[in-house]
Amino acid sequence: MNAISLIQKAAIFANAPQTVDLKKVFEAAPIIYTVLALMSIASMAIWLYSLATFRMQDLAPEAFISQVKDLLGAKEFDQAHAACRKQGKVLGSIVAAGLSHRSLGAQAMMEAMKSEGKRASTSCWQRLSLLNDIVMIAPMLGLLGTVIGMFYAFYDVNRSIESINSLFDGLGVAVGTTVAGLIVAIIAMVFYTTLKYRVVRALSVVENEALALCPLMNNQG
C-alpha cells in the first residue's frame, strides 16, 4: 500500500458517517466510566440536598427574628436563649452563642458569635469542597482513561499499516473517557457555582440579622 492510497483511505475514514457504539465505548473502560457516573450522581445529590436544607426561610425566618427581637427588647434573655436553641438553625445558634457570653462583655459576645457562625456553616462549606474535588478529579480520571486507551491502541497496532482503522477506532474509544470526565466536571462546576452563590448570600443575610440583634443582646439594664 503506497502513501497515496493510505491518505485516500484515511480521508474516506474521516469523511464517512460515524455512529458511536456506547456499549463498545463503555466496555473499553468500565471502571472509569462507572466511577465518573457515580461522581456525577454524587454531585447532583449534594446539590439537591444542599438546596433542600439550606433555605433562607429556614435559616432566618421572619417570625423567629420578630420573636427574638421582642424577647430581647423585653429583656427576657433566658427565654430568648431557649427560643434560639429550639430553632436550631444557623441564626439561632449564633444568637444563642452570643446570649451565652453576653455577661463577659460585647467583645467576648461578638467573638463567640463569629466562632459559632463558622462552626454552624462548616457542613455547607464541606459540601462545596466535595463538589470542588469532583470538578478537579473528574477530568484527571478521564485523561487517565484516555492515556491508558491510547497505550493499548498503539500497542495493538504491531506496526502494521493495514491496522490503521483499528488504530483510529482505538483512539476514538480512548478519547471517550476524557469527554465523559469533562462533562462531569462541567456539571459539577455549575452545581458548585450556584450553590456557593446561594451559601454566601444566605450567610451574609444571617450575619446581618445577627449583628442587628447585638445592641439588644448587649443591653445590660
C-alpha positions in Angstrom: 0.0 0.0 0.0 1.6 3.3 -1.1 1.4 6.7 0.6 -1.4 8.0 -1.8 -3.7 5.0 -1.1 -3.0 5.4 2.6 -4.0 9.1 2.5 -7.1 8.3 0.5 -8.1 5.6 3.0 -7.7 8.0 5.9 -9.7 10.6 4.1 -12.5 8.2 3.4 -12.5 7.1 7.0 -12.6 10.7 8.2 -15.5 11.7 5.9 -17.6 8.6 6.4 -20.6 9.0 8.7 -19.7 7.5 12.1 -22.0 6.0 14.7 -21.0 5.7 18.3 -21.4 2.3 19.9 -22.0 3.2 23.5 -21.6 -0.4 24.6 -18.2 -0.6 23.0 -17.2 2.7 24.4 -18.2 1.7 28.0 -16.6 -1.7 27.7 -13.3 0.0 26.8 -13.0 1.4 30.3 -15.9 0.2 32.5 -14.3 1.1 35.8 -13.5 4.7 34.9 -17.0 5.2 33.3 -18.7 3.7 36.4 -16.7 6.0 38.7 -17.5 9.0 36.6 -21.1 8.1 36.7 -21.1 7.8 40.4 -19.3 11.1 40.8 -22.0 12.8 38.6 -24.7 11.3 40.7 -23.0 12.3 43.9 -22.6 15.9 42.7 -26.2 16.1 41.9 -27.2 14.6 45.2 -25.0 17.1 47.1 -26.5 20.0 45.2 -30.1 18.9 45.7 -29.6 18.1 49.4 -28.0 21.5 50.0 -30.8 23.3 48.2 -33.4 21.5 50.2 -31.7 22.0 53.6 -30.1 25.4 53.2 -33.1 27.6 52.5 -33.4 31.2 53.6 -36.8 30.8 55.1 -35.3 28.1 57.4 -32.1 29.9 58.3 -33.6 33.3 59.2 -37.4 33.0 59.3 -39.1 36.4 59.9 -41.3 35.0 62.6 -38.3 33.8 64.6 -36.5 37.1 64.2 -39.5 39.0 65.3 -39.9 36.7 68.3 -36.3 37.1 69.4 -36.4 40.9 69.0 -39.5 41.1 71.2 -37.9 38.9 73.9 -34.6 40.8 73.8 -36.5 44.1 73.9 -38.3 42.9 77.0 -35.0 41.8 78.5 -36.2 38.2 78.6 -32.7 36.9 77.8 -33.3 33.4 79.1 -36.4 32.9 77.1 -34.7 34.3 74.0 -31.8 31.8 74.6 -34.3 29.0 74.9 -36.1 30.1 71.7 -32.8 30.2 69.8 -31.8 26.7 71.0 -35.2 25.4 69.9 -34.9 27.0 66.5 -31.6 25.1 66.0 -30.6 26.7 62.7 -27.6 28.9 61.9 -29.1 32.2 63.1 -30.5 30.6 66.2 -27.1 29.0 67.1 -25.3 32.3 66.5 -27.7 34.3 68.7 -27.7 31.6 71.4 -23.9 31.7 71.5 -23.9 35.5 71.9 -26.5 35.3 74.7 -24.4 32.7 76.5 -21.4 35.1 76.6 -23.2 38.4 77.0 -22.2 38.6 80.6 -18.5 38.7 79.5 -18.8 41.8 77.6 -19.5 42.9 74.0 -16.1 41.8 72.6 -16.5 38.3 74.0 -20.0 38.1 72.8 -19.0 39.0 69.2 -16.2 36.5 69.2 -18.5 33.8 70.4 -21.0 34.6 67.6 -18.3 34.6 65.0 -17.0 31.2 66.1 -20.4 29.7 66.2 -21.2 31.1 62.8 -18.1 29.3 61.4 -19.0 26.1 63.1 -22.6 26.1 62.1 -21.8 26.7 58.4 -19.0 24.1 58.3 -21.2 21.4 56.8 -22.2 23.7 53.9 -18.6 24.5 53.1 -17.7 20.8 53.3 -20.3 20.1 50.6 -18.9 22.8 48.5 -15.5 21.3 49.0 -16.7 17.9 47.8 -18.2 19.5 44.7 -14.9 21.3 44.0 -13.0 18.0 44.4 -15.2 16.3 41.8 -14.5 19.2 39.5 -10.8 18.6 39.8 -10.8 14.8 39.9 -13.2 14.1 37.0 -11.1 15.5 34.2 -7.9 13.8 35.6 -9.7 10.5 35.8 -11.0 10.9 32.2 -7.5 11.8 31.0 -6.1 8.7 32.7 -8.6 6.5 30.8 -7.6 8.2 27.6 -3.9 7.7 28.2 -4.4 4.0 29.0 -6.6 3.6 26.0 -4.1 5.2 23.7 -1.4 3.0 25.1 -3.3 -0.2 24.2 -4.4 1.3 20.8 -0.8 1.8 19.8 0.3 -1.4 21.4 -2.2 -3.4 19.3 -1.1 -1.9 16.0 2.0 -4.1 15.9 3.5 -1.5 13.4 1.2 -2.7 10.6 -0.1 -0.1 8.2 -3.1 -2.4 7.5 -4.3 -1.9 11.0 -4.8 1.9 10.7 -8.6 1.6 11.0 -8.1 -0.3 14.3 -5.8 2.4 15.5 -8.4 5.1 14.7 -11.1 3.1 16.4 -8.9 2.6 19.5 -8.1 6.3 19.7 -11.7 7.3 19.3 -12.8 5.0 22.1 -9.9 6.2 24.3 -10.9 9.9 24.0 -14.4 9.0 25.3 -13.2 8.9 28.9 -11.8 12.4 28.6 -15.1 13.7 27.1 -17.0 12.0 29.9 -14.7 13.4 32.6 -15.1 17.0 31.2 -18.9 16.6 31.1 -19.0 15.5 34.7 -16.6 18.3 35.7 -18.7 21.0 33.9 -21.9 19.8 35.6 -20.2 19.7 39.0 -18.8 23.2 38.4 -22.3 24.5 37.6 -23.6 22.9 40.8 -20.6 24.4 42.8 -21.0 27.9 41.4 -24.8 28.1 42.0 -24.5 26.5 45.5 -21.6 28.8 46.5 -23.6 31.9 45.5 -26.6 30.6 47.5 -24.5 29.9 50.6 -22.6 33.2 50.5 -25.8 35.1 50.1 -27.6 33.3 52.8 -24.7 33.6 55.3 -24.5 37.3 54.6 -28.1 37.8 55.4 -27.8 35.7 58.6 -24.7 37.7 59.6 -26.5 41.0 59.1 -29.5 39.8 61.1 -27.3 38.6 64.0 -25.4 41.9 64.0 -28.7 43.8 64.1 -29.6 41.9 67.3 -26.3 42.7 69.0 -27.4 46.1 70.6 -30.4 44.3 72.1 -28.3 41.4 73.3 -25.8 43.7 74.9 -28.4 45.6 76.9 -27.2 45.2 80.5 -30.1 47.1 82.0 
